[in-house]
Each structure stands twice: as C-alpha cells, then as structure tokens.
Amino acid sequence: MEETFAPLEDQVQRIRALCERRASGSVVLLSDDNRMAQVHLRDGEIVFVLCRGRRGLAALEQLRGLRNVRLRLDGVVDFGIGPEMPPTPAILDYLDGQAAALPSAAGAMVAPPPTAASAFAPRQAPAEPGGIKPAVQDGLRHLLARYIGPMAEIVFPEHSAAAQDARALVLSLLSEIDEPDQVARFKAEAEALLAAS
C-alpha cells in the first residue's frame, strides 16, 4: 500500500510500529524530490539500509536528509550480508531526530561518515587511472534517472563500478531500460553526452 507524502518523522513512527510488530520485509521510501531508500526488516530488526547508492551508516545519513516521503512495505526479501547495523531503537531515534549520533555495534557513539553537500561536489579528476570522468558519471546518472526514476540511484553505482570506460558503462546501463524505443533514445542521448565531454 503506497500513500501520500508525509514528513520523514511520521514515516519513521510507522517503521517503529512495524518493528514492534516484528515485521519482515523491505520498507521502500520515496521522497517528494524523487529520492529512494530501502530499510530492510527481519523480525522487527533493521538489518540493512540503502539510500542514494550508500549502505549502512552512510545510508542512514542520506535517509535522515529526506523531508517528505511515501512509504510502502514490500514482501520478504533476501537480505544477504550487509554492513553491521547499530541497534534498531538507536537507528529509529536517529532518523526521527531524537538522537544526534548512532551507537556502533560495539556501543560507542559514532557519527555517520560525512556525505553532505561536499560529498556531492564535482571531483577534479577521475577516481582511478583510465576511469570515467566524474562529470560524465553524473550526466549518465541523471540521464538514467529520467528513464527509470529513483531506481537509478540504486543501480547506477553497480554499473559504474564494473565498467572499464564510459562506452562500456552506457552499454551496461541499457539493460536497465525495458522499452526498445526508450533504449534507442537513451543510447542516442548518452552518445551525445559522451561526445560533448
């Protein structure tokens, strides 16, 4: 069931209620500015968080920055192994603003790694020799989002990490688009973006 947008703090209370009911599944949050997050629950415990291509503590900081979101609970998912998470009550208190920091699994208070505006500033050089220029990556990520919406934030990092160059990245991203006419349009726009860079 997907509902209207509500402040994040209100939706965190709904997640808290799911935890109290020992629910399992994937809570999908979609913000009013087209950002997506997932909070995976197993028997009422938060076991994995994904937001804007980040996992664990970094994802929690991104998630806390969302303002108005819609929420839906998907069925049980295969959780796999992710980063170790702090205790669920501490995560919920952090997300709804009751706590400024999170305890680590060992109990020490830790602030999530910095990923605020400075983390999104354009980098001056590729991350690795022969890598894809950050401006090209950003352009392709935004282009993909026009075709598949907020899922682009989740799938793009995986494609980008595996691609050896920008053209290989474009070819890899095509697999995320279902409609043949959209595939052709995406490819043409991506090629134009590469030619301009």
DRENPA-3360 file (N, C-alpha, C; in nm, 2 decimals, always signed):
BEGIN
1 = MEETFAPL = +0.08/-0.12/+0.00/+0.00/+0.00/+0.00/+0.09/+0.12/+0.00 ~ +0.07/+0.21/-0.10/+0.15/+0.33/-0.11/+0.06/+0.45/-0.08 ~ +0.11/+0.54/+0.00/+0.02/+0.65/+0.04/+0.08/+0.78/+0.00 ~ +0.02/+0.89/+0.05/+0.06/+1.03/+0.02/+0.19/+1.06/+0.09 ~ +0.25/+1.17/+0.05/+0.37/+1.21/+0.12/+0.35/+1.26/+0.26 ~ +0.44/+1.23/+0.35/+0.43/+1.27/+0.49/+0.57/+1.30/+0.54 ~ +0.59/+1.38/+0.64/+0.72/+1.41/+0.69/+0.79/+1.28/+0.73 ~ +0.92/+1.28/+0.71/+1.00/+1.16/+0.75/+0.98/+1.11/+0.89;
9 = EDQVQRIR = +0.97/+1.21/+0.98/+0.95/+1.17/+1.12/+0.82/+1.09/+1.14 ~ +0.71/+1.12/+1.07/+0.59/+1.05/+1.08/+0.61/+0.91/+1.02 ~ +0.68/+0.90/+0.91/+0.70/+0.77/+0.85/+0.79/+0.68/+0.94 ~ +0.89/+0.74/+1.01/+0.97/+0.67/+1.10/+0.89/+0.61/+1.21 ~ +0.78/+0.68/+1.25/+0.69/+0.62/+1.35/+0.62/+0.50/+1.30 ~ +0.59/+0.50/+1.17/+0.53/+0.38/+1.11/+0.63/+0.26/+1.10 ~ +0.75/+0.30/+1.07/+0.86/+0.19/+1.07/+0.87/+0.14/+1.21 ~ +0.87/+0.22/+1.31/+0.88/+0.18/+1.45/+0.77/+0.08/+1.49;
17 = ALCERRAS = +0.65/+0.11/+1.44/+0.53/+0.02/+1.46/+0.55/-0.11/+1.39 ~ +0.61/-0.11/+1.27/+0.64/-0.24/+1.20/+0.74/-0.32/+1.28 ~ +0.84/-0.25/+1.34/+0.94/-0.32/+1.42/+0.88/-0.38/+1.54 ~ +0.79/-0.30/+1.61/+0.72/-0.35/+1.73/+0.64/-0.48/+1.70 ~ +0.58/-0.48/+1.57/+0.50/-0.60/+1.53/+0.59/-0.71/+1.48 ~ +0.72/-0.69/+1.48/+0.82/-0.79/+1.44/+0.80/-0.82/+1.29 ~ +0.78/-0.72/+1.21/+0.75/-0.74/+1.07/+0.89/-0.77/+1.00 ~ +0.87/-0.84/+0.88/+0.99/-0.87/+0.79/+0.95/-0.82/+0.66;
25 = GSVVLLSD = +1.05/-0.76/+0.59/+1.02/-0.72/+0.45/+1.11/-0.59/+0.42 ~ +1.08/-0.53/+0.31/+1.16/-0.42/+0.27/+1.07/-0.30/+0.27 ~ +1.10/-0.20/+0.35/+1.02/-0.07/+0.36/+1.09/+0.02/+0.25 ~ +1.01/+0.05/+0.15/+1.05/+0.14/+0.05/+1.00/+0.28/+0.07 ~ +1.09/+0.38/+0.07/+1.06/+0.52/+0.10/+1.09/+0.59/-0.03 ~ +1.00/+0.67/-0.08/+1.02/+0.75/-0.20/+0.99/+0.90/-0.16 ~ +1.09/+0.99/-0.18/+1.07/+1.12/-0.13/+1.01/+1.21/-0.24 ~ +0.96/+1.33/-0.20/+0.89/+1.42/-0.29/+0.99/+1.48/-0.39;
33 = DNRMAQVH = +1.12/+1.46/-0.37/+1.22/+1.51/-0.47/+1.28/+1.39/-0.55 ~ +1.21/+1.28/-0.55/+1.24/+1.16/-0.63/+1.36/+1.09/-0.59 ~ +1.38/+1.08/-0.46/+1.49/+1.00/-0.40/+1.43/+0.87/-0.34 ~ +1.51/+0.77/-0.34/+1.45/+0.64/-0.29/+1.54/+0.58/-0.18 ~ +1.48/+0.52/-0.09/+1.56/+0.45/+0.02/+1.49/+0.32/+0.05 ~ +1.56/+0.22/+0.10/+1.51/+0.09/+0.15/+1.56/+0.07/+0.29 ~ +1.47/+0.02/+0.37/+1.50/-0.02/+0.51/+1.45/-0.16/+0.52 ~ +1.55/-0.26/+0.53/+1.51/-0.40/+0.54/+1.49/-0.44/+0.68;
41 = LRDGEIVF = +1.38/-0.50/+0.71/+1.34/-0.55/+0.84/+1.34/-0.71/+0.84 ~ +1.40/-0.76/+0.95/+1.39/-0.91/+0.97/+1.34/-0.93/+1.11 ~ +1.22/-0.98/+1.13/+1.16/-1.00/+1.26/+1.17/-0.87/+1.35 ~ +1.14/-0.76/+1.28/+1.13/-0.63/+1.36/+1.27/-0.56/+1.38 ~ +1.38/-0.62/+1.33/+1.51/-0.56/+1.34/+1.55/-0.50/+1.21 ~ +1.61/-0.38/+1.21/+1.66/-0.32/+1.09/+1.80/-0.39/+1.06 ~ +1.81/-0.46/+0.95/+1.93/-0.53/+0.92/+2.00/-0.48/+0.80 ~ +1.94/-0.38/+0.72/+2.01/-0.33/+0.61/+1.94/-0.20/+0.57;
49 = VLCRGRRG = +2.02/-0.10/+0.53/+1.96/+0.03/+0.48/+2.04/+0.07/+0.36 ~ +1.96/+0.11/+0.26/+2.02/+0.15/+0.13/+1.95/+0.29/+0.10 ~ +2.03/+0.39/+0.07/+1.98/+0.52/+0.03/+2.08/+0.59/-0.06 ~ +2.04/+0.63/-0.18/+2.12/+0.70/-0.28/+2.26/+0.63/-0.30 ~ +2.25/+0.50/-0.32/+2.37/+0.43/-0.35/+2.46/+0.40/-0.24 ~ +2.42/+0.44/-0.12/+2.50/+0.41/+0.00/+2.44/+0.31/+0.09 ~ +2.52/+0.24/+0.17/+2.47/+0.14/+0.26/+2.51/+0.17/+0.40 ~ +2.44/+0.11/+0.50/+2.48/+0.12/+0.64/+2.47/+0.26/+0.69;
57 = LAALEQLR = +2.57/+0.30/+0.77/+2.57/+0.43/+0.84/+2.56/+0.54/+0.74 ~ +2.63/+0.53/+0.62/+2.63/+0.64/+0.52/+2.49/+0.65/+0.47 ~ +2.42/+0.54/+0.45/+2.28/+0.54/+0.40/+2.19/+0.61/+0.50 ~ +2.21/+0.58/+0.63/+2.13/+0.64/+0.73/+2.14/+0.80/+0.73 ~ +2.25/+0.85/+0.71/+2.27/+1.00/+0.70/+2.19/+1.05/+0.58 ~ +2.20/+0.98/+0.47/+2.13/+1.02/+0.35/+1.98/+1.01/+0.37 ~ +1.93/+0.91/+0.43/+1.79/+0.89/+0.46/+1.74/+1.00/+0.56 ~ +1.82/+1.03/+0.66/+1.78/+1.13/+0.75/+1.76/+1.27/+0.68;
65 = GLRNVRLR = +1.82/+1.29/+0.57/+1.81/+1.42/+0.50/+1.69/+1.43/+0.41 ~ +1.61/+1.32/+0.40/+1.48/+1.33/+0.32/+1.38/+1.40/+0.41 ~ +1.29/+1.47/+0.34/+1.19/+1.55/+0.41/+1.06/+1.49/+0.41 ~ +0.99/+1.48/+0.30/+0.86/+1.43/+0.28/+0.87/+1.30/+0.20 ~ +0.81/+1.19/+0.25/+0.83/+1.06/+0.18/+0.70/+0.98/+0.18 ~ +0.69/+0.90/+0.09/+0.58/+0.80/+0.09/+0.64/+0.67/+0.13 ~ +0.56/+0.58/+0.19/+0.62/+0.45/+0.24/+0.53/+0.34/+0.19 ~ +0.60/+0.23/+0.16/+0.53/+0.10/+0.14/+0.61/-0.01/+0.19;
73 = LDGVVDFG = +0.55/-0.12/+0.23/+0.62/-0.24/+0.28/+0.60/-0.35/+0.17 ~ +0.72/-0.39/+0.11/+0.72/-0.50/+0.02/+0.74/-0.63/+0.09 ~ +0.72/-0.74/+0.03/+0.73/-0.87/+0.09/+0.87/-0.90/+0.14 ~ +0.88/-1.01/+0.19/+1.01/-1.06/+0.25/+1.11/-1.06/+0.13 ~ +1.23/-1.02/+0.16/+1.34/-1.02/+0.06/+1.46/-1.10/+0.11 ~ +1.55/-1.13/+0.02/+1.67/-1.20/+0.05/+1.77/-1.09/+0.10 ~ +1.80/-1.08/+0.23/+1.87/-0.97/+0.28/+2.02/-0.98/+0.25 ~ +2.07/-1.10/+0.23/+2.22/-1.11/+0.21/+2.29/-1.06/+0.33;
81 = IGPEMPPT = +2.42/-1.03/+0.31/+2.50/-0.98/+0.41/+2.54/-0.83/+0.38 ~ +2.51/-0.75/+0.47/+2.55/-0.61/+0.45/+2.63/-0.56/+0.57 ~ +2.66/-0.43/+0.58/+2.74/-0.38/+0.69/+2.66/-0.40/+0.82 ~ +2.74/-0.42/+0.93/+2.68/-0.44/+1.06/+2.60/-0.31/+1.10 ~ +2.48/-0.32/+1.15/+2.40/-0.21/+1.18/+2.39/-0.19/+1.33 ~ +2.38/-0.06/+1.37/+2.35/-0.03/+1.52/+2.22/-0.09/+1.56 ~ +2.19/-0.09/+1.69/+2.06/-0.14/+1.73/+1.94/-0.07/+1.67 ~ +1.84/-0.14/+1.64/+1.72/-0.08/+1.58/+1.66/+0.04/+1.65;
89 = PAILDYLD = +1.64/+0.04/+1.78/+1.59/+0.16/+1.85/+1.68/+0.28/+1.83 ~ +1.81/+0.26/+1.83/+1.90/+0.37/+1.81/+1.89/+0.43/+1.67 ~ +1.87/+0.34/+1.57/+1.85/+0.39/+1.43/+1.72/+0.47/+1.42 ~ +1.62/+0.42/+1.48/+1.49/+0.49/+1.47/+1.50/+0.63/+1.54 ~ +1.56/+0.63/+1.66/+1.58/+0.76/+1.73/+1.66/+0.86/+1.64 ~ +1.76/+0.81/+1.58/+1.85/+0.89/+1.49/+1.76/+0.95/+1.37 ~ +1.69/+0.86/+1.31/+1.61/+0.90/+1.19/+1.50/+1.00/+1.22 ~ +1.44/+0.99/+1.34/+1.33/+1.09/+1.37/+1.38/+1.21/+1.45;
97 = GQAAALPS = +1.52/+1.22/+1.46/+1.57/+1.34/+1.52/+1.59/+1.34/+1.67 ~ +1.56/+1.23/+1.74/+1.57/+1.22/+1.88/+1.72/+1.20/+1.93 ~ +1.80/+1.15/+1.84/+1.95/+1.13/+1.87/+2.03/+1.20/+1.76 ~ +2.14/+1.25/+1.80/+2.23/+1.32/+1.71/+2.34/+1.23/+1.65 ~ +2.36/+1.11/+1.71/+2.46/+1.02/+1.67/+2.41/+0.88/+1.69 ~ +2.48/+0.78/+1.63/+2.44/+0.64/+1.64/+2.54/+0.56/+1.72 ~ +2.50/+0.47/+1.80/+2.60/+0.38/+1.86/+2.65/+0.28/+1.76 ~ +2.77/+0.24/+1.76/+2.82/+0.14/+1.68/+2.78/+0.00/+1.73;
105 = AAGAMVAP = +2.80/-0.10/+1.66/+2.77/-0.23/+1.71/+2.84/-0.26/+1.84 ~ +2.95/-0.20/+1.87/+3.03/-0.22/+1.99/+2.97/-0.13/+2.10 ~ +2.88/-0.04/+2.07/+2.83/+0.05/+2.18/+2.88/+0.19/+2.18 ~ +2.99/+0.22/+2.11/+3.05/+0.36/+2.11/+2.96/+0.44/+2.02 ~ +2.95/+0.57/+2.05/+2.87/+0.66/+1.97/+2.95/+0.70/+1.85 ~ +2.90/+0.69/+1.73/+2.97/+0.73/+1.61/+2.87/+0.81/+1.52 ~ +2.93/+0.91/+1.46/+2.85/+0.99/+1.37/+2.87/+0.92/+1.23 ~ +2.76/+0.92/+1.15/+2.77/+0.87/+1.02/+2.88/+0.94/+0.94;
113 = PPTAASAF = +2.95/+0.87/+0.84/+3.05/+0.94/+0.76/+3.00/+1.06/+0.69 ~ +3.08/+1.16/+0.67/+3.03/+1.28/+0.61/+2.99/+1.25/+0.46 ~ +2.87/+1.28/+0.42/+2.83/+1.27/+0.28/+2.74/+1.38/+0.25 ~ +2.75/+1.49/+0.32/+2.67/+1.61/+0.29/+2.71/+1.67/+0.16 ~ +2.67/+1.80/+0.14/+2.69/+1.86/+0.01/+2.84/+1.85/-0.04 ~ +2.94/+1.85/+0.04/+3.07/+1.84/+0.00/+3.10/+1.70/-0.07 ~ +3.03/+1.60/-0.03/+3.05/+1.47/-0.10/+2.99/+1.47/-0.24 ~ +2.90/+1.56/-0.27/+2.84/+1.56/-0.40/+2.90/+1.66/-0.49;
121 = APRQAPAE = +3.00/+1.74/-0.44/+3.07/+1.83/-0.52/+3.15/+1.76/-0.63 ~ +3.16/+1.82/-0.75/+3.23/+1.75/-0.86/+3.38/+1.73/-0.82 ~ +3.43/+1.62/-0.85/+3.57/+1.59/-0.83/+3.65/+1.64/-0.94 ~ +3.77/+1.67/-0.92/+3.85/+1.73/-1.03/+3.92/+1.63/-1.12 ~ +3.93/+1.51/-1.08/+3.99/+1.41/-1.16/+3.92/+1.27/-1.14 ~ +3.94/+1.18/-1.24/+3.87/+1.05/-1.22/+3.92/+0.98/-1.10 ~ +3.84/+0.89/-1.04/+3.87/+0.82/-0.92/+3.99/+0.73/-0.94 ~ +4.02/+0.68/-1.06/+4.13/+0.59/-1.08/+4.18/+0.62/-1.22;
129 = PGGIKPAV = +4.30/+0.58/-1.25/+4.36/+0.60/-1.38/+4.27/+0.53/-1.49 ~ +4.25/+0.60/-1.59/+4.17/+0.54/-1.70/+4.02/+0.54/-1.67 ~ +3.98/+0.59/-1.55/+3.84/+0.58/-1.51/+3.75/+0.68/-1.58 ~ +3.63/+0.68/-1.55/+3.53/+0.76/-1.62/+3.52/+0.90/-1.54 ~ +3.53/+1.00/-1.62/+3.53/+1.14/-1.56/+3.40/+1.15/-1.47 ~ +3.42/+1.22/-1.36/+3.30/+1.24/-1.27/+3.19/+1.31/-1.34 ~ +3.22/+1.41/-1.42/+3.11/+1.49/-1.49/+3.03/+1.39/-1.58 ~ +3.10/+1.30/-1.65/+3.03/+1.20/-1.73/+2.95/+1.11/-1.65;
137 = QDGLRHLL = +3.00/+1.06/-1.54/+2.92/+0.98/-1.45/+2.80/+1.05/-1.40 ~ +2.81/+1.17/-1.36/+2.69/+1.25/-1.31/+2.59/+1.27/-1.42 ~ +2.64/+1.30/-1.54/+2.55/+1.32/-1.66/+2.47/+1.19/-1.69 ~ +2.54/+1.08/-1.69/+2.48/+0.95/-1.72/+2.38/+0.91/-1.61 ~ +2.42/+0.93/-1.48/+2.33/+0.90/-1.37/+2.20/+0.98/-1.38 ~ +2.21/+1.11/-1.41/+2.09/+1.19/-1.43/+2.01/+1.15/-1.55 ~ +2.08/+1.11/-1.66/+2.01/+1.07/-1.78/+1.93/+0.94/-1.75 ~ +1.99/+0.84/-1.68/+1.93/+0.72/-1.64/+1.81/+0.74/-1.55;
145 = ARYIGPMA = +1.82/+0.84/-1.46/+1.71/+0.87/-1.37/+1.58/+0.92/-1.45 ~ +1.61/+0.99/-1.56/+1.49/+1.03/-1.64/+1.42/+0.91/-1.70 ~ +1.49/+0.80/-1.72/+1.43/+0.69/-1.78/+1.37/+0.59/-1.68 ~ +1.44/+0.57/-1.57/+1.39/+0.47/-1.48/+1.36/+0.52/-1.34 ~ +1.37/+0.65/-1.32/+1.33/+0.71/-1.19/+1.43/+0.69/-1.08 ~ +1.38/+0.68/-0.96/+1.47/+0.68/-0.84/+1.55/+0.55/-0.83 ~ +1.52/+0.45/-0.91/+1.60/+0.32/-0.91/+1.74/+0.35/-0.96 ~ +1.75/+0.46/-1.04/+1.88/+0.49/-1.09/+1.99/+0.51/-0.98;
153 = EIVFPEHS = +1.94/+0.56/-0.87/+2.04/+0.59/-0.76/+2.09/+0.45/-0.70 ~ +2.01/+0.35/-0.72/+2.05/+0.22/-0.66/+2.13/+0.14/-0.76 ~ +2.09/+0.14/-0.89/+2.16/+0.05/-0.99/+2.28/+0.12/-1.05 ~ +2.29/+0.25/-1.06/+2.40/+0.32/-1.13/+2.53/+0.28/-1.07 ~ +2.55/+0.29/-0.93/+2.68/+0.26/-0.88/+2.74/+0.12/-0.91 ~ +2.65/+0.03/-0.92/+2.69/-0.11/-0.95/+2.75/-0.11/-1.10 ~ +2.67/-0.05/-1.19/+2.72/-0.05/-1.33/+2.85/+0.03/-1.34 ~ +2.85/+0.14/-1.28/+2.97/+0.23/-1.29/+3.10/+0.16/-1.23;
161 = AAAQDARA = +3.08/+0.09/-1.12/+3.20/+0.02/-1.06/+3.25/-0.09/-1.16 ~ +3.16/-0.15/-1.23/+3.20/-0.26/-1.32/+3.25/-0.22/-1.46 ~ +3.22/-0.10/-1.50/+3.25/-0.05/-1.63/+3.40/-0.01/-1.64 ~ +3.46/-0.05/-1.75/+3.60/-0.01/-1.78/+3.62/+0.13/-1.84 ~ +3.51/+0.17/-1.91/+3.52/+0.30/-1.97/+3.37/+0.35/-1.99 ~ +3.36/+0.48/-2.03/+3.23/+0.54/-2.05/+3.14/+0.46/-2.14 ~ +3.19/+0.42/-2.26/+3.11/+0.35/-2.35/+3.06/+0.22/-2.30 ~ +3.14/+0.15/-2.23/+3.10/+0.02/-2.16/+2.99/+0.05/-2.06;
169 = LVLSLLSE = +3.00/+0.16/-1.99/+2.90/+0.20/-1.89/+2.77/+0.22/-1.96 ~ +2.77/+0.29/-2.07/+2.65/+0.32/-2.15/+2.58/+0.19/-2.19 ~ +2.66/+0.10/-2.24/+2.61/-0.03/-2.29/+2.55/-0.11/-2.17 ~ +2.62/-0.10/-2.06/+2.57/-0.17/-1.94/+2.44/-0.11/-1.89 ~ +2.43/+0.02/-1.89/+2.30/+0.08/-1.84/+2.18/+0.05/-1.93 ~ +2.20/+0.02/-2.05/+2.09/-0.01/-2.14/+2.01/-0.13/-2.09 ~ +2.07/-0.22/-2.01/+2.00/-0.33/-1.96/+1.89/-0.29/-1.86 ~ +1.90/-0.17/-1.81/+1.80/-0.13/-1.71/+1.68/-0.07/-1.77;
177 = IDEPDQVA = +1.68/-0.05/-1.90/+1.56/+0.01/-1.97/+1.49/-0.09/-2.04 ~ +1.35/-0.10/-2.02/+1.27/-0.20/-2.08/+1.22/-0.18/-2.22 ~ +1.18/-0.06/-2.25/+1.11/-0.03/-2.38/+1.22/-0.01/-2.49 ~ +1.20/-0.08/-2.60/+1.30/-0.07/-2.71/+1.32/+0.07/-2.76 ~ +1.21/+0.15/-2.77/+1.22/+0.29/-2.82/+1.30/+0.38/-2.72 ~ +1.28/+0.35/-2.59/+1.35/+0.42/-2.49/+1.50/+0.38/-2.48 ~ +1.53/+0.26/-2.51/+1.67/+0.21/-2.52/+1.74/+0.29/-2.63 ~ +1.67/+0.31/-2.74/+1.73/+0.38/-2.86/+1.75/+0.53/-2.82;
185 = RFKAEAEA = +1.65/+0.59/-2.76/+1.67/+0.73/-2.72/+1.78/+0.75/-2.61 ~ +1.78/+0.66/-2.51/+1.88/+0.67/-2.41/+2.02/+0.66/-2.47 ~ +2.04/+0.56/-2.56/+2.17/+0.54/-2.62/+2.21/+0.67/-2.70 ~ +2.12/+0.73/-2.78/+2.15/+0.85/-2.85/+2.19/+0.96/-2.76 ~ +2.11/+0.98/-2.66/+2.14/+1.09/-2.56/+2.27/+1.07/-2.49 ~ +2.30/+0.94/-2.45/+2.42/+0.91/-2.39/+2.54/+0.93/-2.48 ~ +2.53/+0.90/-2.61/+2.64/+0.92/-2.70/+2.66/+1.07/-2.72 ~ +2.56/+1.15/-2.72/+2.57/+1.29/-2.74/+2.64/+1.35/-2.61;
193 = LLAAS = +2.61/+1.30/-2.49/+2.67/+1.34/-2.37/+2.82/+1.31/-2.37 ~ +2.86/+1.18/-2.42/+3.00/+1.15/-2.43/+3.07/+1.23/-2.53 ~ +3.01/+1.26/-2.64/+3.08/+1.34/-2.75/+3.10/+1.48/-2.70 ~ +3.02/+1.53/-2.61/+3.03/+1.67/-2.56/+3.14/+1.68/-2.45 ~ +3.17/+1.57/-2.39/+3.27/+1.57/-2.28/+3.41/+1.56/-2.32;
% end
